[in-house]
Amino acid sequence: MGQIIAIDYGKARCGVAATDDMKIIASGLDTVETRSLMDFLKKYVVENSVEELVVGLPTDLKGNVSEVETDILGFIENFKKEFPQIEVHRLDERFTSKMASFFISQSGKSKKQRQQKGLIDKVSATIILQNFLEQRTR
């Protein structure tokens, strides 16, 4: 069995999360500068058995897609060329940043730690992945 990885894609940085090999638990891996994301994934995929990728679909309350979607589609196209054996999924990421901020605030982190955007991105990727896992078991 292999892992599922998830990405909360942003213009500046991306949060990355992964499951365990049994695909039961989602855990935050890292926050990576967007320009370094593909290099990070190449290394990660070589070192780990990755079967699937979930990329957040950024939409607003009305269901309109965010402007970063163009960049995401380009990333996905490049990812599929580099890793044709890995299945790619999309998942609505509405409210994940707000949920991440809330969970971080409840974790006892200091105000300075809670405001770190990188931490929010990593937790958002974890939430995207956890939501994906929950949808699969329904």
Accessible surface in RSA format (square Angstrom, percent):
REM  Atomic radii and reference values for relative SASA: ProtOr
REM  Chains: A
REM  Algorithm: Lee & Richards
REM  Probe-radius: 1.40
REM  Slices: 20
REM RES _ NUM      All-atoms   Total-Side   Main-Chain    Non-polar    All polar
REM                ABS   REL    ABS   REL    ABS   REL    ABS   REL    ABS   REL
RES MET A   1   149.27  77.3  88.49  58.6  60.77 144.7  81.15  69.0  68.12  90.2
RES GLY A   2     0.00   0.0   0.00   N/A   0.00   0.0   0.00   0.0   0.00   0.0
RES GLN A   3    20.38  11.4  20.38  14.9   0.00   0.0   0.00   0.0  20.38  15.5
RES ILE A   4     0.00   0.0   0.00   0.0   0.00   0.0   0.00   0.0   0.00   0.0
RES ILE A   5     0.05   0.0   0.05   0.0   0.00   0.0   0.05   0.0   0.00   0.0
RES ALA A   6     0.00   0.0   0.00   0.0   0.00   0.0   0.00   0.0   0.00   0.0
RES ILE A   7     0.00   0.0   0.00   0.0   0.00   0.0   0.00   0.0   0.00   0.0
RES ASP A   8    11.69   8.2  10.58  10.5   1.11   2.6   0.33   0.8  11.36  11.3
RES TYR A   9    25.64  12.0  17.34   9.9   8.29  21.6   1.53   1.2  24.10  29.7
RES GLY A  10    20.49  25.3   0.00   N/A  20.49  25.3  20.49  56.2   0.00   0.0
RES LYS A  11   124.76  60.9  96.45  59.2  28.31  67.4  73.26  65.9  51.50  54.9
RES ALA A  12    67.47  62.0  49.04  75.7  18.42  41.9  57.25  80.6  10.21  27.0
RES ARG A  13    74.09  31.1  69.48  35.4   4.61  11.0  24.02  32.8  50.08  30.3
RES CYS A  14     0.00   0.0   0.00   0.0   0.00   0.0   0.00   0.0   0.00   0.0
RES GLY A  15     0.00   0.0   0.00   N/A   0.00   0.0   0.00   0.0   0.00   0.0
RES VAL A  16     0.42   0.3   0.42   0.4   0.00   0.0   0.42   0.4   0.00   0.0
RES ALA A  17     0.00   0.0   0.00   0.0   0.00   0.0   0.00   0.0   0.00   0.0
RES ALA A  18     5.39   5.0   3.45   5.3   1.95   4.4   3.45   4.9   1.95   5.2
RES THR A  19     4.83   3.4   0.00   0.0   4.83  11.5   1.07   1.4   3.76   5.7
RES ASP A  20    51.41  36.0  39.71  39.5  11.70  27.7  40.23  94.7  11.18  11.2
RES ASP A  21    72.78  51.0  68.28  68.0   4.50  10.6  20.92  49.2  51.85  51.7
RES MET A  22   118.02  61.1 109.16  72.2   8.86  21.1  85.29  72.5  32.74  43.4
RES LYS A  23    43.08  21.0  30.36  18.6  12.72  30.3  14.97  13.5  28.11  29.9
RES ILE A  24   110.45  62.9  95.11  70.9  15.34  37.0  99.11  71.4  11.34  30.8
RES ILE A  25   106.23  60.5 104.04  77.5   2.19   5.3 105.60  76.0   0.63   1.7
RES ALA A  26    12.51  11.5   0.06   0.1  12.45  28.3   0.06   0.1  12.45  33.0
RES SER A  27    58.23  49.2  53.49  71.4   4.74  10.9  36.40  77.5  21.84  30.6
RES GLY A  28    33.84  41.7   0.00   N/A  33.84  41.7   5.42  14.9  28.43  63.7
RES LEU A  29    62.81  35.0  37.47  26.8  25.34  63.7  38.76  27.2  24.06  64.7
RES ASP A  30    63.05  44.2  61.87  61.6   1.18   2.8   5.62  13.2  57.43  57.3
RES THR A  31    38.81  27.6  18.64  18.9  20.17  48.1  16.63  22.3  22.17  33.5
RES VAL A  32    14.47   9.5  10.28   9.3   4.19  10.1  14.47  12.6   0.00   0.0
RES GLU A  33    88.74  50.9  83.54  63.2   5.20  12.4  36.18  70.0  52.56  42.9
RES THR A  34    24.50  17.4  16.99  17.2   7.51  17.9  16.99  22.8   7.51  11.4
RES ARG A  35   200.30  84.1 160.51  81.8  39.79  94.7  78.14 106.8 122.15  74.0
RES SER A  36    39.37  33.3  38.11  50.9   1.26   2.9  20.80  44.3  18.57  26.0
RES LEU A  37     2.32   1.3   2.32   1.7   0.00   0.0   2.32   1.6   0.00   0.0
RES MET A  38    40.57  21.0  38.55  25.5   2.01   4.8  38.55  32.8   2.01   2.7
RES ASP A  39    96.44  67.6  88.95  88.5   7.49  17.7  29.30  68.9  67.14  67.0
RES PHE A  40    50.63  25.3  42.42  26.3   8.21  21.4  49.10  29.8   1.54   4.4
RES LEU A  41     0.09   0.1   0.09   0.1   0.00   0.0   0.09   0.1   0.00   0.0
RES LYS A  42    80.12  39.1  79.39  48.7   0.72   1.7  35.98  32.4  44.13  47.0
RES LYS A  43   133.35  65.1 125.87  77.2   7.48  17.8  95.97  86.4  37.37  39.8
RES TYR A  44    29.23  13.6  27.48  15.6   1.75   4.6  23.68  17.8   5.56   6.8
RES VAL A  45    21.18  13.9  14.02  12.7   7.16  17.3  14.02  12.2   7.16  19.4
RES VAL A  46   128.98  84.9  97.29  88.1  31.69  76.3 103.96  90.3  25.01  67.8
RES GLU A  47   109.46  62.8  73.99  56.0  35.47  84.4  38.90  75.2  70.56  57.6
RES ASN A  48    44.18  30.5  30.72  29.7  13.46  32.4   9.63  23.2  34.55  33.4
RES SER A  49    64.18  54.2  48.35  64.5  15.83  36.5  38.82  82.7  25.36  35.5
RES VAL A  50    14.68   9.7   0.00   0.0  14.68  35.4   0.00   0.0  14.68  39.8
RES GLU A  51    68.74  39.5  61.11  46.2   7.62  18.1  29.06  56.2  39.68  32.4
RES GLU A  52    10.53   6.0  10.53   8.0   0.00   0.0   5.84  11.3   4.69   3.8
RES LEU A  53     0.00   0.0   0.00   0.0   0.00   0.0   0.00   0.0   0.00   0.0
RES VAL A  54     0.00   0.0   0.00   0.0   0.00   0.0   0.00   0.0   0.00   0.0
RES VAL A  55     0.00   0.0   0.00   0.0   0.00   0.0   0.00   0.0   0.00   0.0
RES GLY A  56     0.05   0.1   0.00   N/A   0.05   0.1   0.00   0.0   0.05   0.1
RES LEU A  57    49.70  27.7  49.70  35.6   0.00   0.0  49.70  34.9   0.00   0.0
RES PRO A  58    11.86   8.6  10.54   9.6   1.32   4.8  11.86   9.8   0.00   0.0
RES THR A  59    22.79  16.2   7.64   7.7  15.16  36.1   9.46  12.7  13.33  20.2
RES ASP A  60    68.14  47.7  59.13  58.9   9.00  21.3  42.85 100.8  25.29  25.2
RES LEU A  61   135.49  75.5 112.21  80.3  23.28  58.5 112.27  78.8  23.23  62.5
RES LYS A  62   182.09  88.8 146.03  89.6  36.05  85.8  98.58  88.7  83.51  89.0
RES GLY A  63    37.75  46.6   0.00   N/A  37.75  46.6  17.47  48.0  20.28  45.4
RES ASN A  64    82.49  56.9  77.97  75.3   4.52  10.9  22.81  54.9  59.67  57.7
RES VAL A  65    77.85  51.2  50.24  45.5  27.61  66.5  50.36  43.8  27.49  74.6
RES SER A  66    46.40  39.2  32.65  43.6  13.75  31.7  27.04  57.6  19.36  27.1
RES GLU A  67   142.06  81.6 119.08  90.1  22.98  54.7  56.29 108.9  85.77  70.0
RES VAL A  68    15.30  10.1  15.30  13.8   0.00   0.0  15.30  13.3   0.00   0.0
RES GLU A  69    19.98  11.5  19.98  15.1   0.00   0.0  13.75  26.6   6.22   5.1
RES THR A  70   106.20  75.5  98.98 100.3   7.22  17.2  67.79  91.0  38.41  58.1
RES ASP A  71    56.14  39.3  46.87  46.7   9.27  21.9  15.36  36.1  40.79  40.7
RES ILE A  72     0.21   0.1   0.21   0.2   0.00   0.0   0.21   0.2   0.00   0.0
RES LEU A  73    96.73  53.9  92.74  66.3   3.99  10.0  92.81  65.2   3.92  10.5
RES GLY A  74    32.82  40.5   0.00   N/A  32.82  40.5  31.21  85.7   1.61   3.6
RES PHE A  75    16.33   8.2  10.18   6.3   6.15  16.0  14.13   8.6   2.20   6.3
RES ILE A  76    13.88   7.9  13.88  10.3   0.00   0.0  13.88  10.0   0.00   0.0
RES GLU A  77    99.59  57.2  94.88  71.8   4.71  11.2  30.43  58.9  69.16  56.5
RES ASN A  78    80.75  55.7  77.46  74.9   3.28   7.9  12.84  30.9  67.91  65.6
RES PHE A  79     0.00   0.0   0.00   0.0   0.00   0.0   0.00   0.0   0.00   0.0
RES LYS A  80   108.85  53.1 104.61  64.2   4.24  10.1  51.55  46.4  57.30  61.0
RES LYS A  81   147.58  72.0 118.59  72.8  28.99  69.0  88.61  79.8  58.97  62.8
RES GLU A  82    83.57  48.0  62.36  47.2  21.21  50.5   8.09  15.6  75.49  61.6
RES PHE A  83    13.24   6.6  13.19   8.2   0.05   0.1  13.19   8.0   0.05   0.2
RES PRO A  84   108.36  79.0  76.35  69.6  32.01 116.4  80.74  66.7  27.62 171.7
RES GLN A  85   127.57  71.3  91.02  66.5  36.55  87.0  70.65 150.4  56.92  43.2
RES ILE A  86     5.58   3.2   0.11   0.1   5.47  13.2   0.44   0.3   5.14  14.0
RES GLU A  87   102.55  58.9  93.68  70.9   8.87  21.1  39.02  75.5  63.54  51.9
RES VAL A  88    28.99  19.1   3.64   3.3  25.35  61.1   3.64   3.2  25.35  68.7
RES HIS A  89    41.08  22.5  35.93  25.0   5.15  13.2  23.22  23.9  17.86  20.8
RES ARG A  90    71.19  29.9  45.27  23.1  25.92  61.7  39.95  54.6  31.24  18.9
RES LEU A  91    15.24   8.5  12.48   8.9   2.76   6.9  15.24  10.7   0.00   0.0
RES ASP A  92    57.61  40.4  44.16  44.0  13.45  31.8  29.71  69.9  27.90  27.8
RES GLU A  93    27.05  15.5  23.18  17.5   3.86   9.2   2.76   5.3  24.28  19.8
RES ARG A  94    79.55  33.4  63.92  32.6  15.63  37.2  19.23  26.3  60.31  36.6
RES PHE A  95   107.79  53.9  95.11  58.9  12.68  33.0  99.14  60.1   8.65  24.7
RES THR A  96     3.63   2.6   3.23   3.3   0.40   0.9   1.42   1.9   2.21   3.3
RES SER A  97    57.68  48.7  55.48  74.0   2.19   5.1  32.98  70.2  24.70  34.6
RES LYS A  98   150.93  73.6 141.76  87.0   9.16  21.8  94.30  84.9  56.62  60.3
RES MET A  99    70.70  36.6  67.53  44.7   3.17   7.5  53.79  45.7  16.91  22.4
RES ALA A 100     0.00   0.0   0.00   0.0   0.00   0.0   0.00   0.0   0.00   0.0
RES SER A 101    46.19  39.0  41.74  55.7   4.46  10.3  30.59  65.1  15.61  21.9
RES PHE A 102   115.52  57.8 109.94  68.1   5.58  14.5 114.99  69.7   0.53   1.5
RES PHE A 103    98.44  49.2  92.62  57.4   5.82  15.1  93.32  56.6   5.12  14.7
RES ILE A 104     7.24   4.1   5.61   4.2   1.63   3.9   7.24   5.2   0.01   0.0
RES SER A 105    43.93  37.1  29.92  39.9  14.01  32.3  24.58  52.3  19.35  27.1
RES GLN A 106   122.09  68.3  88.99  65.0  33.10  78.8  25.43  54.1  96.66  73.3
RES SER A 107    71.79  60.7  30.48  40.7  41.31  95.2  42.72  91.0  29.07  40.7
RES GLY A 108    70.35  86.8   0.00   N/A  70.35  86.8  39.12 107.4  31.23  69.9
RES LYS A 109    82.99  40.5  77.02  47.3   5.97  14.2  28.33  25.5  54.66  58.2
RES SER A 110    58.13  49.1  45.39  60.6  12.74  29.3  51.26 109.2   6.86   9.6
RES LYS A 111   134.76  65.7 128.89  79.1   5.86  14.0  72.09  64.9  62.67  66.8
RES LYS A 112   163.36  79.7 156.66  96.1   6.70  15.9 102.32  92.1  61.04  65.0
RES GLN A 113    74.63  41.7  74.63  54.5   0.00   0.0  17.06  36.3  57.57  43.7
RES ARG A 114    77.82  32.7  72.91  37.2   4.91  11.7   9.48  13.0  68.34  41.4
RES GLN A 115   111.99  62.6  94.15  68.8  17.85  42.5  39.38  83.8  72.61  55.1
RES GLN A 116    94.19  52.7  86.64  63.3   7.55  18.0  31.71  67.5  62.48  47.4
RES LYS A 117   134.27  65.5 129.11  79.2   5.16  12.3  77.72  70.0  56.55  60.2
RES GLY A 118    20.10  24.8   0.00   N/A  20.10  24.8  14.77  40.5   5.33  11.9
RES LEU A 119    35.60  19.8  29.61  21.2   5.98  15.0  32.32  22.7   3.28   8.8
RES ILE A 120    29.73  16.9  29.73  22.2   0.00   0.0  29.73  21.4   0.00   0.0
RES ASP A 121    21.00  14.7  21.00  20.9   0.00   0.0   1.27   3.0  19.73  19.7
RES LYS A 122    61.79  30.1  61.79  37.9   0.00   0.0  13.27  11.9  48.53  51.7
RES VAL A 123    32.63  21.5  32.25  29.2   0.38   0.9  32.63  28.4   0.00   0.0
RES SER A 124     0.04   0.0   0.04   0.1   0.00   0.0   0.00   0.0   0.04   0.1
RES ALA A 125     0.00   0.0   0.00   0.0   0.00   0.0   0.00   0.0   0.00   0.0
RES THR A 126    28.05  20.0  28.05  28.4   0.00   0.0  26.34  35.4   1.71   2.6
RES ILE A 127    14.62   8.3  13.40  10.0   1.22   2.9  14.62  10.5   0.00   0.0
RES ILE A 128     0.18   0.1   0.08   0.1   0.10   0.2   0.18   0.1   0.00   0.0
RES LEU A 129     0.00   0.0   0.00   0.0   0.00   0.0   0.00   0.0   0.00   0.0
RES GLN A 130    62.08  34.7  62.08  45.4   0.00   0.0  27.60  58.7  34.48  26.2
RES ASN A 131    45.32  31.3  44.07  42.6   1.25   3.0   9.42  22.7  35.90  34.7
RES PHE A 132    17.00   8.5  17.00  10.5   0.00   0.0  17.00  10.3   0.00   0.0
RES LEU A 133    13.60   7.6  12.51   8.9   1.09   2.7  12.87   9.0   0.73   2.0
RES GLU A 134    78.20  44.9  75.11  56.8   3.10   7.4  28.57  55.3  49.64  40.5
RES GLN A 135    91.20  51.0  76.57  56.0  14.63  34.8  17.50  37.3  73.69  55.9
RES ARG A 136   118.76  49.9  83.49  42.6  35.27  84.0  35.64  48.7  83.13  50.4
RES THR A 137   118.78  84.5  82.70  83.8  36.08  86.0  74.16  99.6  44.62  67.4
RES ARG A 138   211.03  88.6 144.33  73.6  66.70 158.8  91.86 125.5 119.17  72.2
END  Absolute sums over single chains surface
CHAIN  1 A     7848.5       6390.2       1458.3       4275.0       3573.5
END  Absolute sums over all chains
TOTAL          7848.5       6390.2       1458.3       4275.0       3573.5
